[in-house]
Amino acid sequence: MIYNIYMGKKIFIILTIICFLCIVAGVIIYFSPEARLMRHISKGENYLKSGKAVLAAEEAQKALEINQKHYAPYLLLGKIYITQKQYGLAIDKLRTADELYPDSIEIYYYTAIAYRGKGEFIKALTKFDKAIALEERSEDRTWGKKLTEAKFDTYIEYGRLLQSRGRLEEGKEKFVKAMYIDPQNPYPHYYLVSLYIDMDRFDLALEEAKNTMKLKTTLGADAFYKLAGACKDRALGKEGPEMYRNFTKKLGEMIEKESNLIIRELLRQIRNFSENELKKMEKEKGQ
């Protein structure tokens, strides 16, 4: 009996000591420099998500006061500068973050976003590729979709920039690469319509308008109207109504083959628009 009481007291004392040590350890961890730094980073991230960039930057600075050799404050500052479109500053901070914590998917991703914002698309794509390669070797696959979507958008932006500068073949290459990343996305086809119009390849523009409509009906209709307007402009300057007549005829052939009722109706509306424009052109020519 006495032995049982003694053992009970002993177990109670041991458990009390263990609980006390756990509390002490928890307090030490909570107030440790690493924990305090990460709390500032967490608060900063929340401020940034709420659009409070100034408060987020203050939290990043507080984290730096604790440890200037930790990557997280620089990463947070990089994100803040991206939201403010200060891409050069963002790249500087993210470069420091990368030096302190190499081969981070997140750092590569935001560095690519900053380069894209600055218009340095080749560097952006290189960073995206490094992040994707790292993600494929990692057990953490949470970045996959975000990375491929960002790379897709970069190719689209790059293609449009090249097209605006008259570098049409290079622009076409970027749109096609975006197409390979996401074959079900209608936008590469849509932008190829305007690019082929610029190249005077109305046959290819027509094919891409059809492809756009198959993937997104309303966007495809817009592509066809764009093509119809371009045909009219070219016809007025070159071959007269004949070019427009051929375009209208092709629309009629497409309507006959199309089984989707919504697409047929949209194509019919575009054909009616084209026929009316053709009548106006012929009337003007006859005057």
C-alpha positions in Angstrom: 0.0 0.0 0.0 2.7 2.4 1.0 4.7 1.4 -2.1 1.7 2.2 -4.3 1.3 5.6 -2.8 5.0 6.2 -3.2 4.9 5.2 -6.8 1.8 7.3 -7.5 3.5 10.4 -6.0 6.7 9.6 -8.1 4.7 9.3 -11.3 2.8 12.5 -10.5 6.1 14.4 -9.9 7.6 13.0 -13.2 4.5 14.0 -15.1 4.5 17.5 -13.5 8.2 17.9 -14.5 7.5 16.8 -18.0 4.6 19.2 -18.4 6.7 22.0 -17.0 9.5 21.3 -19.4 7.1 21.2 -22.3 5.7 24.6 -21.3 9.2 26.0 -21.0 10.2 24.5 -24.4 7.1 26.0 -25.9 7.8 29.4 -24.5 11.4 29.2 -25.7 10.3 28.2 -29.2 7.6 30.8 -29.3 10.0 33.6 -28.4 12.9 32.3 -30.5 14.3 34.6 -33.2 13.2 32.1 -35.9 9.6 31.9 -34.6 9.3 35.7 -34.2 10.7 36.2 -37.7 8.2 33.8 -39.2 5.3 35.5 -37.4 6.3 38.8 -39.0 6.4 37.1 -42.4 3.0 35.5 -41.9 1.5 38.8 -40.9 3.2 40.4 -43.9 1.8 37.8 -46.3 -1.7 38.4 -44.9 -1.4 42.1 -45.3 -0.2 41.7 -48.9 -3.2 39.4 -49.7 -5.4 42.2 -48.3 -3.7 44.8 -50.6 -2.0 46.5 -47.7 1.5 46.6 -49.2 2.9 49.3 -46.8 2.0 47.3 -43.7 3.4 44.1 -45.4 6.7 45.9 -46.0 6.8 47.0 -42.4 6.5 43.4 -41.3 9.3 42.4 -43.7 11.5 45.1 -42.2 10.8 43.9 -38.7 11.8 40.4 -39.8 15.0 41.7 -41.2 15.8 43.4 -37.9 15.7 39.9 -36.4 17.8 38.2 -39.0 19.3 39.7 -42.2 20.5 36.3 -43.4 17.1 34.7 -43.7 15.6 34.4 -47.2 11.9 34.9 -46.2 12.0 38.7 -45.7 13.6 39.2 -49.1 11.1 36.9 -50.7 8.2 38.9 -49.1 9.7 42.2 -50.3 10.1 40.7 -53.8 6.4 39.9 -53.8 5.5 43.4 -52.5 7.5 45.1 -55.2 5.9 42.9 -57.9 2.4 44.1 -56.8 3.7 47.7 -57.0 5.2 47.0 -60.5 8.7 47.9 -59.3 10.1 44.9 -61.1 13.8 45.9 -60.9 13.6 46.2 -57.1 11.7 42.9 -56.9 14.4 41.1 -58.9 17.1 42.5 -56.6 15.3 41.2 -53.4 14.5 37.9 -55.0 18.1 37.4 -56.1 19.2 37.9 -52.5 16.6 35.4 -51.4 17.9 32.9 -53.9 21.5 33.3 -52.6 20.3 32.6 -49.1 18.0 29.7 -50.0 19.0 28.2 -53.4 16.7 26.1 -55.6 13.4 27.3 -54.2 10.4 26.7 -56.4 8.6 29.8 -54.9 11.6 32.1 -55.4 12.1 30.9 -59.0 8.4 31.5 -59.7 8.3 35.0 -58.4 11.6 35.9 -60.0 10.1 34.7 -63.3 7.0 36.9 -62.7 9.2 39.9 -62.0 11.2 39.3 -65.2 8.0 39.0 -67.2 6.7 42.2 -65.8 9.9 43.9 -66.8 9.5 42.5 -70.3 12.5 40.2 -70.1 10.6 37.2 -71.4 13.6 34.9 -72.1 14.8 35.2 -68.5 11.3 34.7 -67.2 10.9 31.5 -69.2 14.3 30.2 -68.0 13.2 30.7 -64.4 9.9 29.0 -65.0 11.7 26.1 -66.6 14.0 25.8 -63.6 11.0 25.9 -61.2 9.1 23.3 -63.2 12.2 21.0 -63.3 12.6 21.4 -59.5 8.9 20.7 -58.9 9.1 17.5 -61.0 11.8 16.2 -58.8 10.1 17.2 -55.6 7.4 15.4 -53.5 5.6 18.7 -53.3 3.5 19.0 -56.5 1.4 21.9 -55.4 3.1 24.3 -57.8 2.6 22.4 -61.0 -0.6 24.0 -62.3 0.4 27.5 -61.2 3.8 27.2 -63.0 2.3 25.9 -66.3 -0.4 28.6 -66.3 2.2 31.3 -65.7 4.5 29.9 -68.4 1.5 29.8 -70.8 0.7 33.5 -70.1 4.3 34.4 -70.6 4.4 32.9 -74.1 1.1 34.7 -75.0 2.5 38.0 -73.8 5.8 37.5 -75.5 4.0 36.5 -78.7 1.9 39.6 -78.7 4.9 41.8 -78.0 6.8 40.3 -81.0 3.7 40.7 -83.2 3.4 44.4 -82.3 7.0 44.9 -83.3 6.5 43.2 -86.7 8.4 40.0 -85.8 5.6 37.8 -86.9 7.4 34.5 -87.3 8.8 34.7 -83.9 5.5 35.7 -82.5 3.9 32.8 -84.2 6.4 30.5 -82.5 5.5 31.7 -79.1 1.7 31.3 -79.7 2.3 27.7 -80.9 4.4 27.0 -77.8 1.5 28.3 -75.6 -0.8 26.0 -77.6 1.4 22.9 -76.7 1.3 23.8 -73.0 -2.5 24.0 -73.0 -4.1 22.5 -76.1 -7.7 23.2 -74.8 -7.1 26.9 -74.3 -8.6 29.0 -77.2 -6.4 32.1 -76.8 -3.3 30.9 -78.8 -5.6 30.2 -81.8 -7.4 33.5 -81.3 -4.1 35.5 -81.3 -2.9 33.5 -84.3 -5.9 34.8 -86.2 -4.7 38.4 -86.0 -1.1 37.3 -86.6 -2.0 35.5 -89.8 -4.0 38.5 -90.9 -0.9 40.6 -90.5 0.9 38.0 -92.6 -1.8 38.2 -95.3 -2.5 34.5 -94.7 -6.2 34.6 -94.6 -6.5 30.9 -95.2 -4.5 30.1 -92.0 -6.4 32.8 -90.2 -9.7 31.2 -91.2 -8.5 27.8 -89.8 -7.5 29.4 -86.5 -10.8 31.2 -86.3 -12.5 27.8 -86.6 -10.2 26.3 -84.0 -11.0 29.2 -81.6 -14.7 28.7 -82.1 -14.5 25.0 -81.3 -12.9 25.7 -78.0 -14.8 28.9 -77.0 -17.8 29.9 -79.1 -18.0 33.5 -78.2 -14.3 34.1 -78.7 -14.4 32.3 -82.0 -17.2 34.6 -83.2 -15.1 37.6 -82.3 -12.2 36.0 -84.3 -14.5 35.6 -87.3 -15.7 39.2 -87.1 -12.1 40.4 -86.9 -11.3 38.3 -89.9 -14.3 39.6 -91.8 -13.2 43.2 -91.1 -9.7 42.4 -92.2 -10.9 40.8 -95.4 -13.0 43.9 -96.2 -10.0 46.2 -95.6 -7.7 44.2 -97.8 -10.4 43.8 -100.5 -10.9 47.6 -100.6 -7.2 48.1 -101.1 -6.4 45.3 -103.5 -8.7 42.9 -105.3 -12.1 44.5 -104.8 -15.1 42.4 -103.7 -13.7 39.1 -105.0 -11.7 38.4 -101.8 -14.7 39.2 -99.7 -16.9 37.0 -101.8 -14.6 34.1 -101.4 -14.6 34.6 -97.6 -18.4 34.7 -97.5 -18.5 31.5 -99.7 -16.2 29.7 -97.2 -18.4 30.7 -94.4 -21.4 29.2 -96.2 -19.5 25.9 -96.6 -18.6 25.9 -92.9 -22.3 26.4 -92.0 -23.3 23.4 -94.0 -20.8 21.1 -92.3 -21.3 22.4 -88.8 -23.4 20.2 -86.5 -23.4 22.5 -83.4 -26.5 24.6 -83.6 -25.0 27.5 -81.6 -21.9 27.7 -83.7 -24.0 27.4 -86.9 -26.1 30.4 -85.8 -23.1 32.5 -85.0 -21.5 31.6 -88.4 -24.8 32.5 -90.1 -24.8 35.9 -88.4 -21.2 36.5 -89.5 -22.0 35.5 -93.0 -25.0 37.9 -93.1 -22.7 40.6 -91.9 -20.2 39.7 -94.6 -22.9 39.6 -97.4 -24.2 43.0 -96.3 -20.7 44.4 -96.4 -20.2 42.8 -99.8 -23.3 44.5 -101.2 -22.1 47.9 -99.9 -18.7 47.3 -101.6 -20.3 46.3 -104.9 -22.7 49.3 -104.8 -19.8 51.7 -104.1 -17.8 50.2 -106.9 -20.7 50.6 -109.3 -21.1 54.3 -108.6 
